[in-house]
Amino acid sequence: MKKKDKYNIAIVGATGAVGQEMVKILEERKFPVAELKAFASARSKGKKVSFRGKDVPITELSFEESAFQGIDIVLSSAGGSISKQFAPHAVKAGAVVVDNTSAFRMDANVPLVIPEINGEDIQKHNGIIANPNCSAIIMLMAIAPLHRKNRIKRVICATYQSASGAGAKAMQELEQQTRDVLEGKPVQKKVFPHQIAFNLFSHNSAVTDNGYNEEEVKMIQESHKILHDNSIRMVASCVRVPVFRAHSEAIVLEFERKMTPEEAREILAKAPGIEVVDDRERNYFPMPLEASGKDKVLVGRIRRDLSSDNGLALFVAGDQLRKGAALNAIQIAEALIQ
Amino acid sequence: MKKKDKYNIAIVGATGAVGQEMVKILEERKFPVAELKAFASARSKGKKVSFRGKDVPITELSFEESAFQGIDIVLSSAGGSISKQFAPHAVKAGAVVVDNTSAFRMDANVPLVIPEINGEDIQKHNGIIANPNCSAIIMLMAIAPLHRKNRIKRVICATYQSASGAGAKAMQELEQQTRDVLEGKPVQKKVFPHQIAFNLFSHNSAVTDNGYNEEEVKMIQESHKILHDNSIRMVASCVRVPVFRAHSEAIVLEFERKMTPEEAREILAKAPGIEVVDDRERNYFPMPLEASGKDKVLVGRIRRDLSSDNGLALFVAGDQLRKGAALNAIQIAEALIQ
């Protein structure tokens, strides 16, 4: 990307949970923004987003090249079908699209990037860079640094995914249903297929022919692409839990050679974007409540896997809206302008 | 046990979450009760439990043989240290103690029993029969029938455990904290070390030297004892979630030989105490909300483990207070009097 003092940024899906977080993070991290354009659907017309103390009016997204004239970077999080429609026009207009949907993630011409892990892939882009699935990001932040030192052969992961992964409306649904349960009222389901209040259920994405849901497929395929290693064998069980905005994951790893918990703890303590929270004495480990609003992914419960010789078990928690989505996208944008 | 028309039953810990469920289940299943005695601590003096339309007054538990004179079966769920104190006296008085604490579970002289799995062990008792840990029961109900057909070599389990496992007060804490969060009030922690409302955390039992908490150790050791097979390699990650009364578990299994999902589904459909809930089309699988109040353990998401050749993955949910505790104890008592 051509070096400038400041860049024109557009956010597509600016009123969504991730879009709002993007605006906040651009401001927090003092991203050199010349002008911010906030796109959303017709439904959000008339709304505003606040950026650096000023109101930015919402512009209805149009699928034309002219809409993106003068934009340097588009940060997009408005759903895969919308990305597929607008992204080619934005690229033609000269923008680079950092897309937080599944639309282009597995496209061979599109880098899929976690800057701390495969930042070098950013430079291979052809106008679009994909932001990975949130559960994949949070898991890979913890396991990629270990994999670099001692190849991981197998990953077994069970997730505890927050409502935020399904958007702002899902978070509201968790709150409303919880109020209704506590007041003895019937619960209304609009976003999730099942009650989320005081309940949990297998991830609400469609189940594919082999019995894995799309979220699990994404975790596996995207991990392979990001680590450039399709030979890692992986199984995931993705589950929604009644938590607002951070995902947790119980992970069991098998390494090529033995990896002690001490060694892993040492590697992770030095890894970028990771905070080791592993206090056995105080029974104090990663929790979604403490990961919420934090940039770092919390990793703990680092212990030998009793079920294999070269295995380790660990538990992670990371903010789904930040490192799982908006922060990672803006880190990609930061790398782009460097 | 000597055959009678009706038996004198004592419940120790009658005012607790499990104790109350025991009273309910004795009534529901028309257990041939001659007289019901309800023991609890001094704190519960003056309280009553309702059984078959009559009030049974709470008797303060005393640690003397005379307290158990005439009792045939003691159903106990008042904490391990209490069981250790009273059980020898009850046995001396001629009662059989079905104990739902960890006090005697790993004692070589005490059978540890899930009636559907190792009911034959009941007859080996010397006055005490132990009721297994709730997470172990719920997992084993699903995996033991598969293990009988094709030996399980390895188990990887991540739990989603409800508040009820920590007792009635923990359930109240989940409710109160949730109300406080929704009202923007500060949250009070009395039972759990961390906030449970809209949060989750590594199980609140003490962490042992190898980094595993006591709940995980119980799951592993008790599974070995119940299946009579110490060679099964196991790893568990036990986690508390903001759910009231049913535990869920994501389980990955490695078998000696290949086991197809179809074969597993067929075995489980015929297994006692199991309900297969595995509707991929409707994304409808076991959920704690639906397992609550049910006797059967729900099993679903039965699919090939993509990370191993002879593996299967599945998801279970079972009522912690019923099959995980009170129901299993009463099933043991039913087997005793047969």
Interface residues (C-beta under 8 A of the other chain):
Chain A: R154 V155 I156 A158 Y160 L174 E175 T178 R179 L182 P193 H194 Q195 F198 N199 L200 F201 S202 N204 A206 V207 N210 G211 Y212 N213 I220 R233 M234 V235 S237 V239 V241 P242 V243 F244 S248 A250 V252 P261 R280 E281 R282 N283 Y284 F285 M287 P288 L289 G300 R301 I302 R303 R304 D305 L306 S307 S308 G311 A313 F315
Chain B: R154 V155 I156 A158 Y160 L174 E175 T178 R179 L182 P193 H194 Q195 F198 N199 L200 F201 S202 N204 A206 V207 N210 G211 Y212 N213 I220 R233 M234 V235 S237 V239 V241 P242 V243 F244 S248 A250 V252 P261 R280 E281 R282 N283 Y284 F285 M287 P288 L289 G300 R301 I302 R303 R304 D305 L306 S307 S308 G311 A313 F315
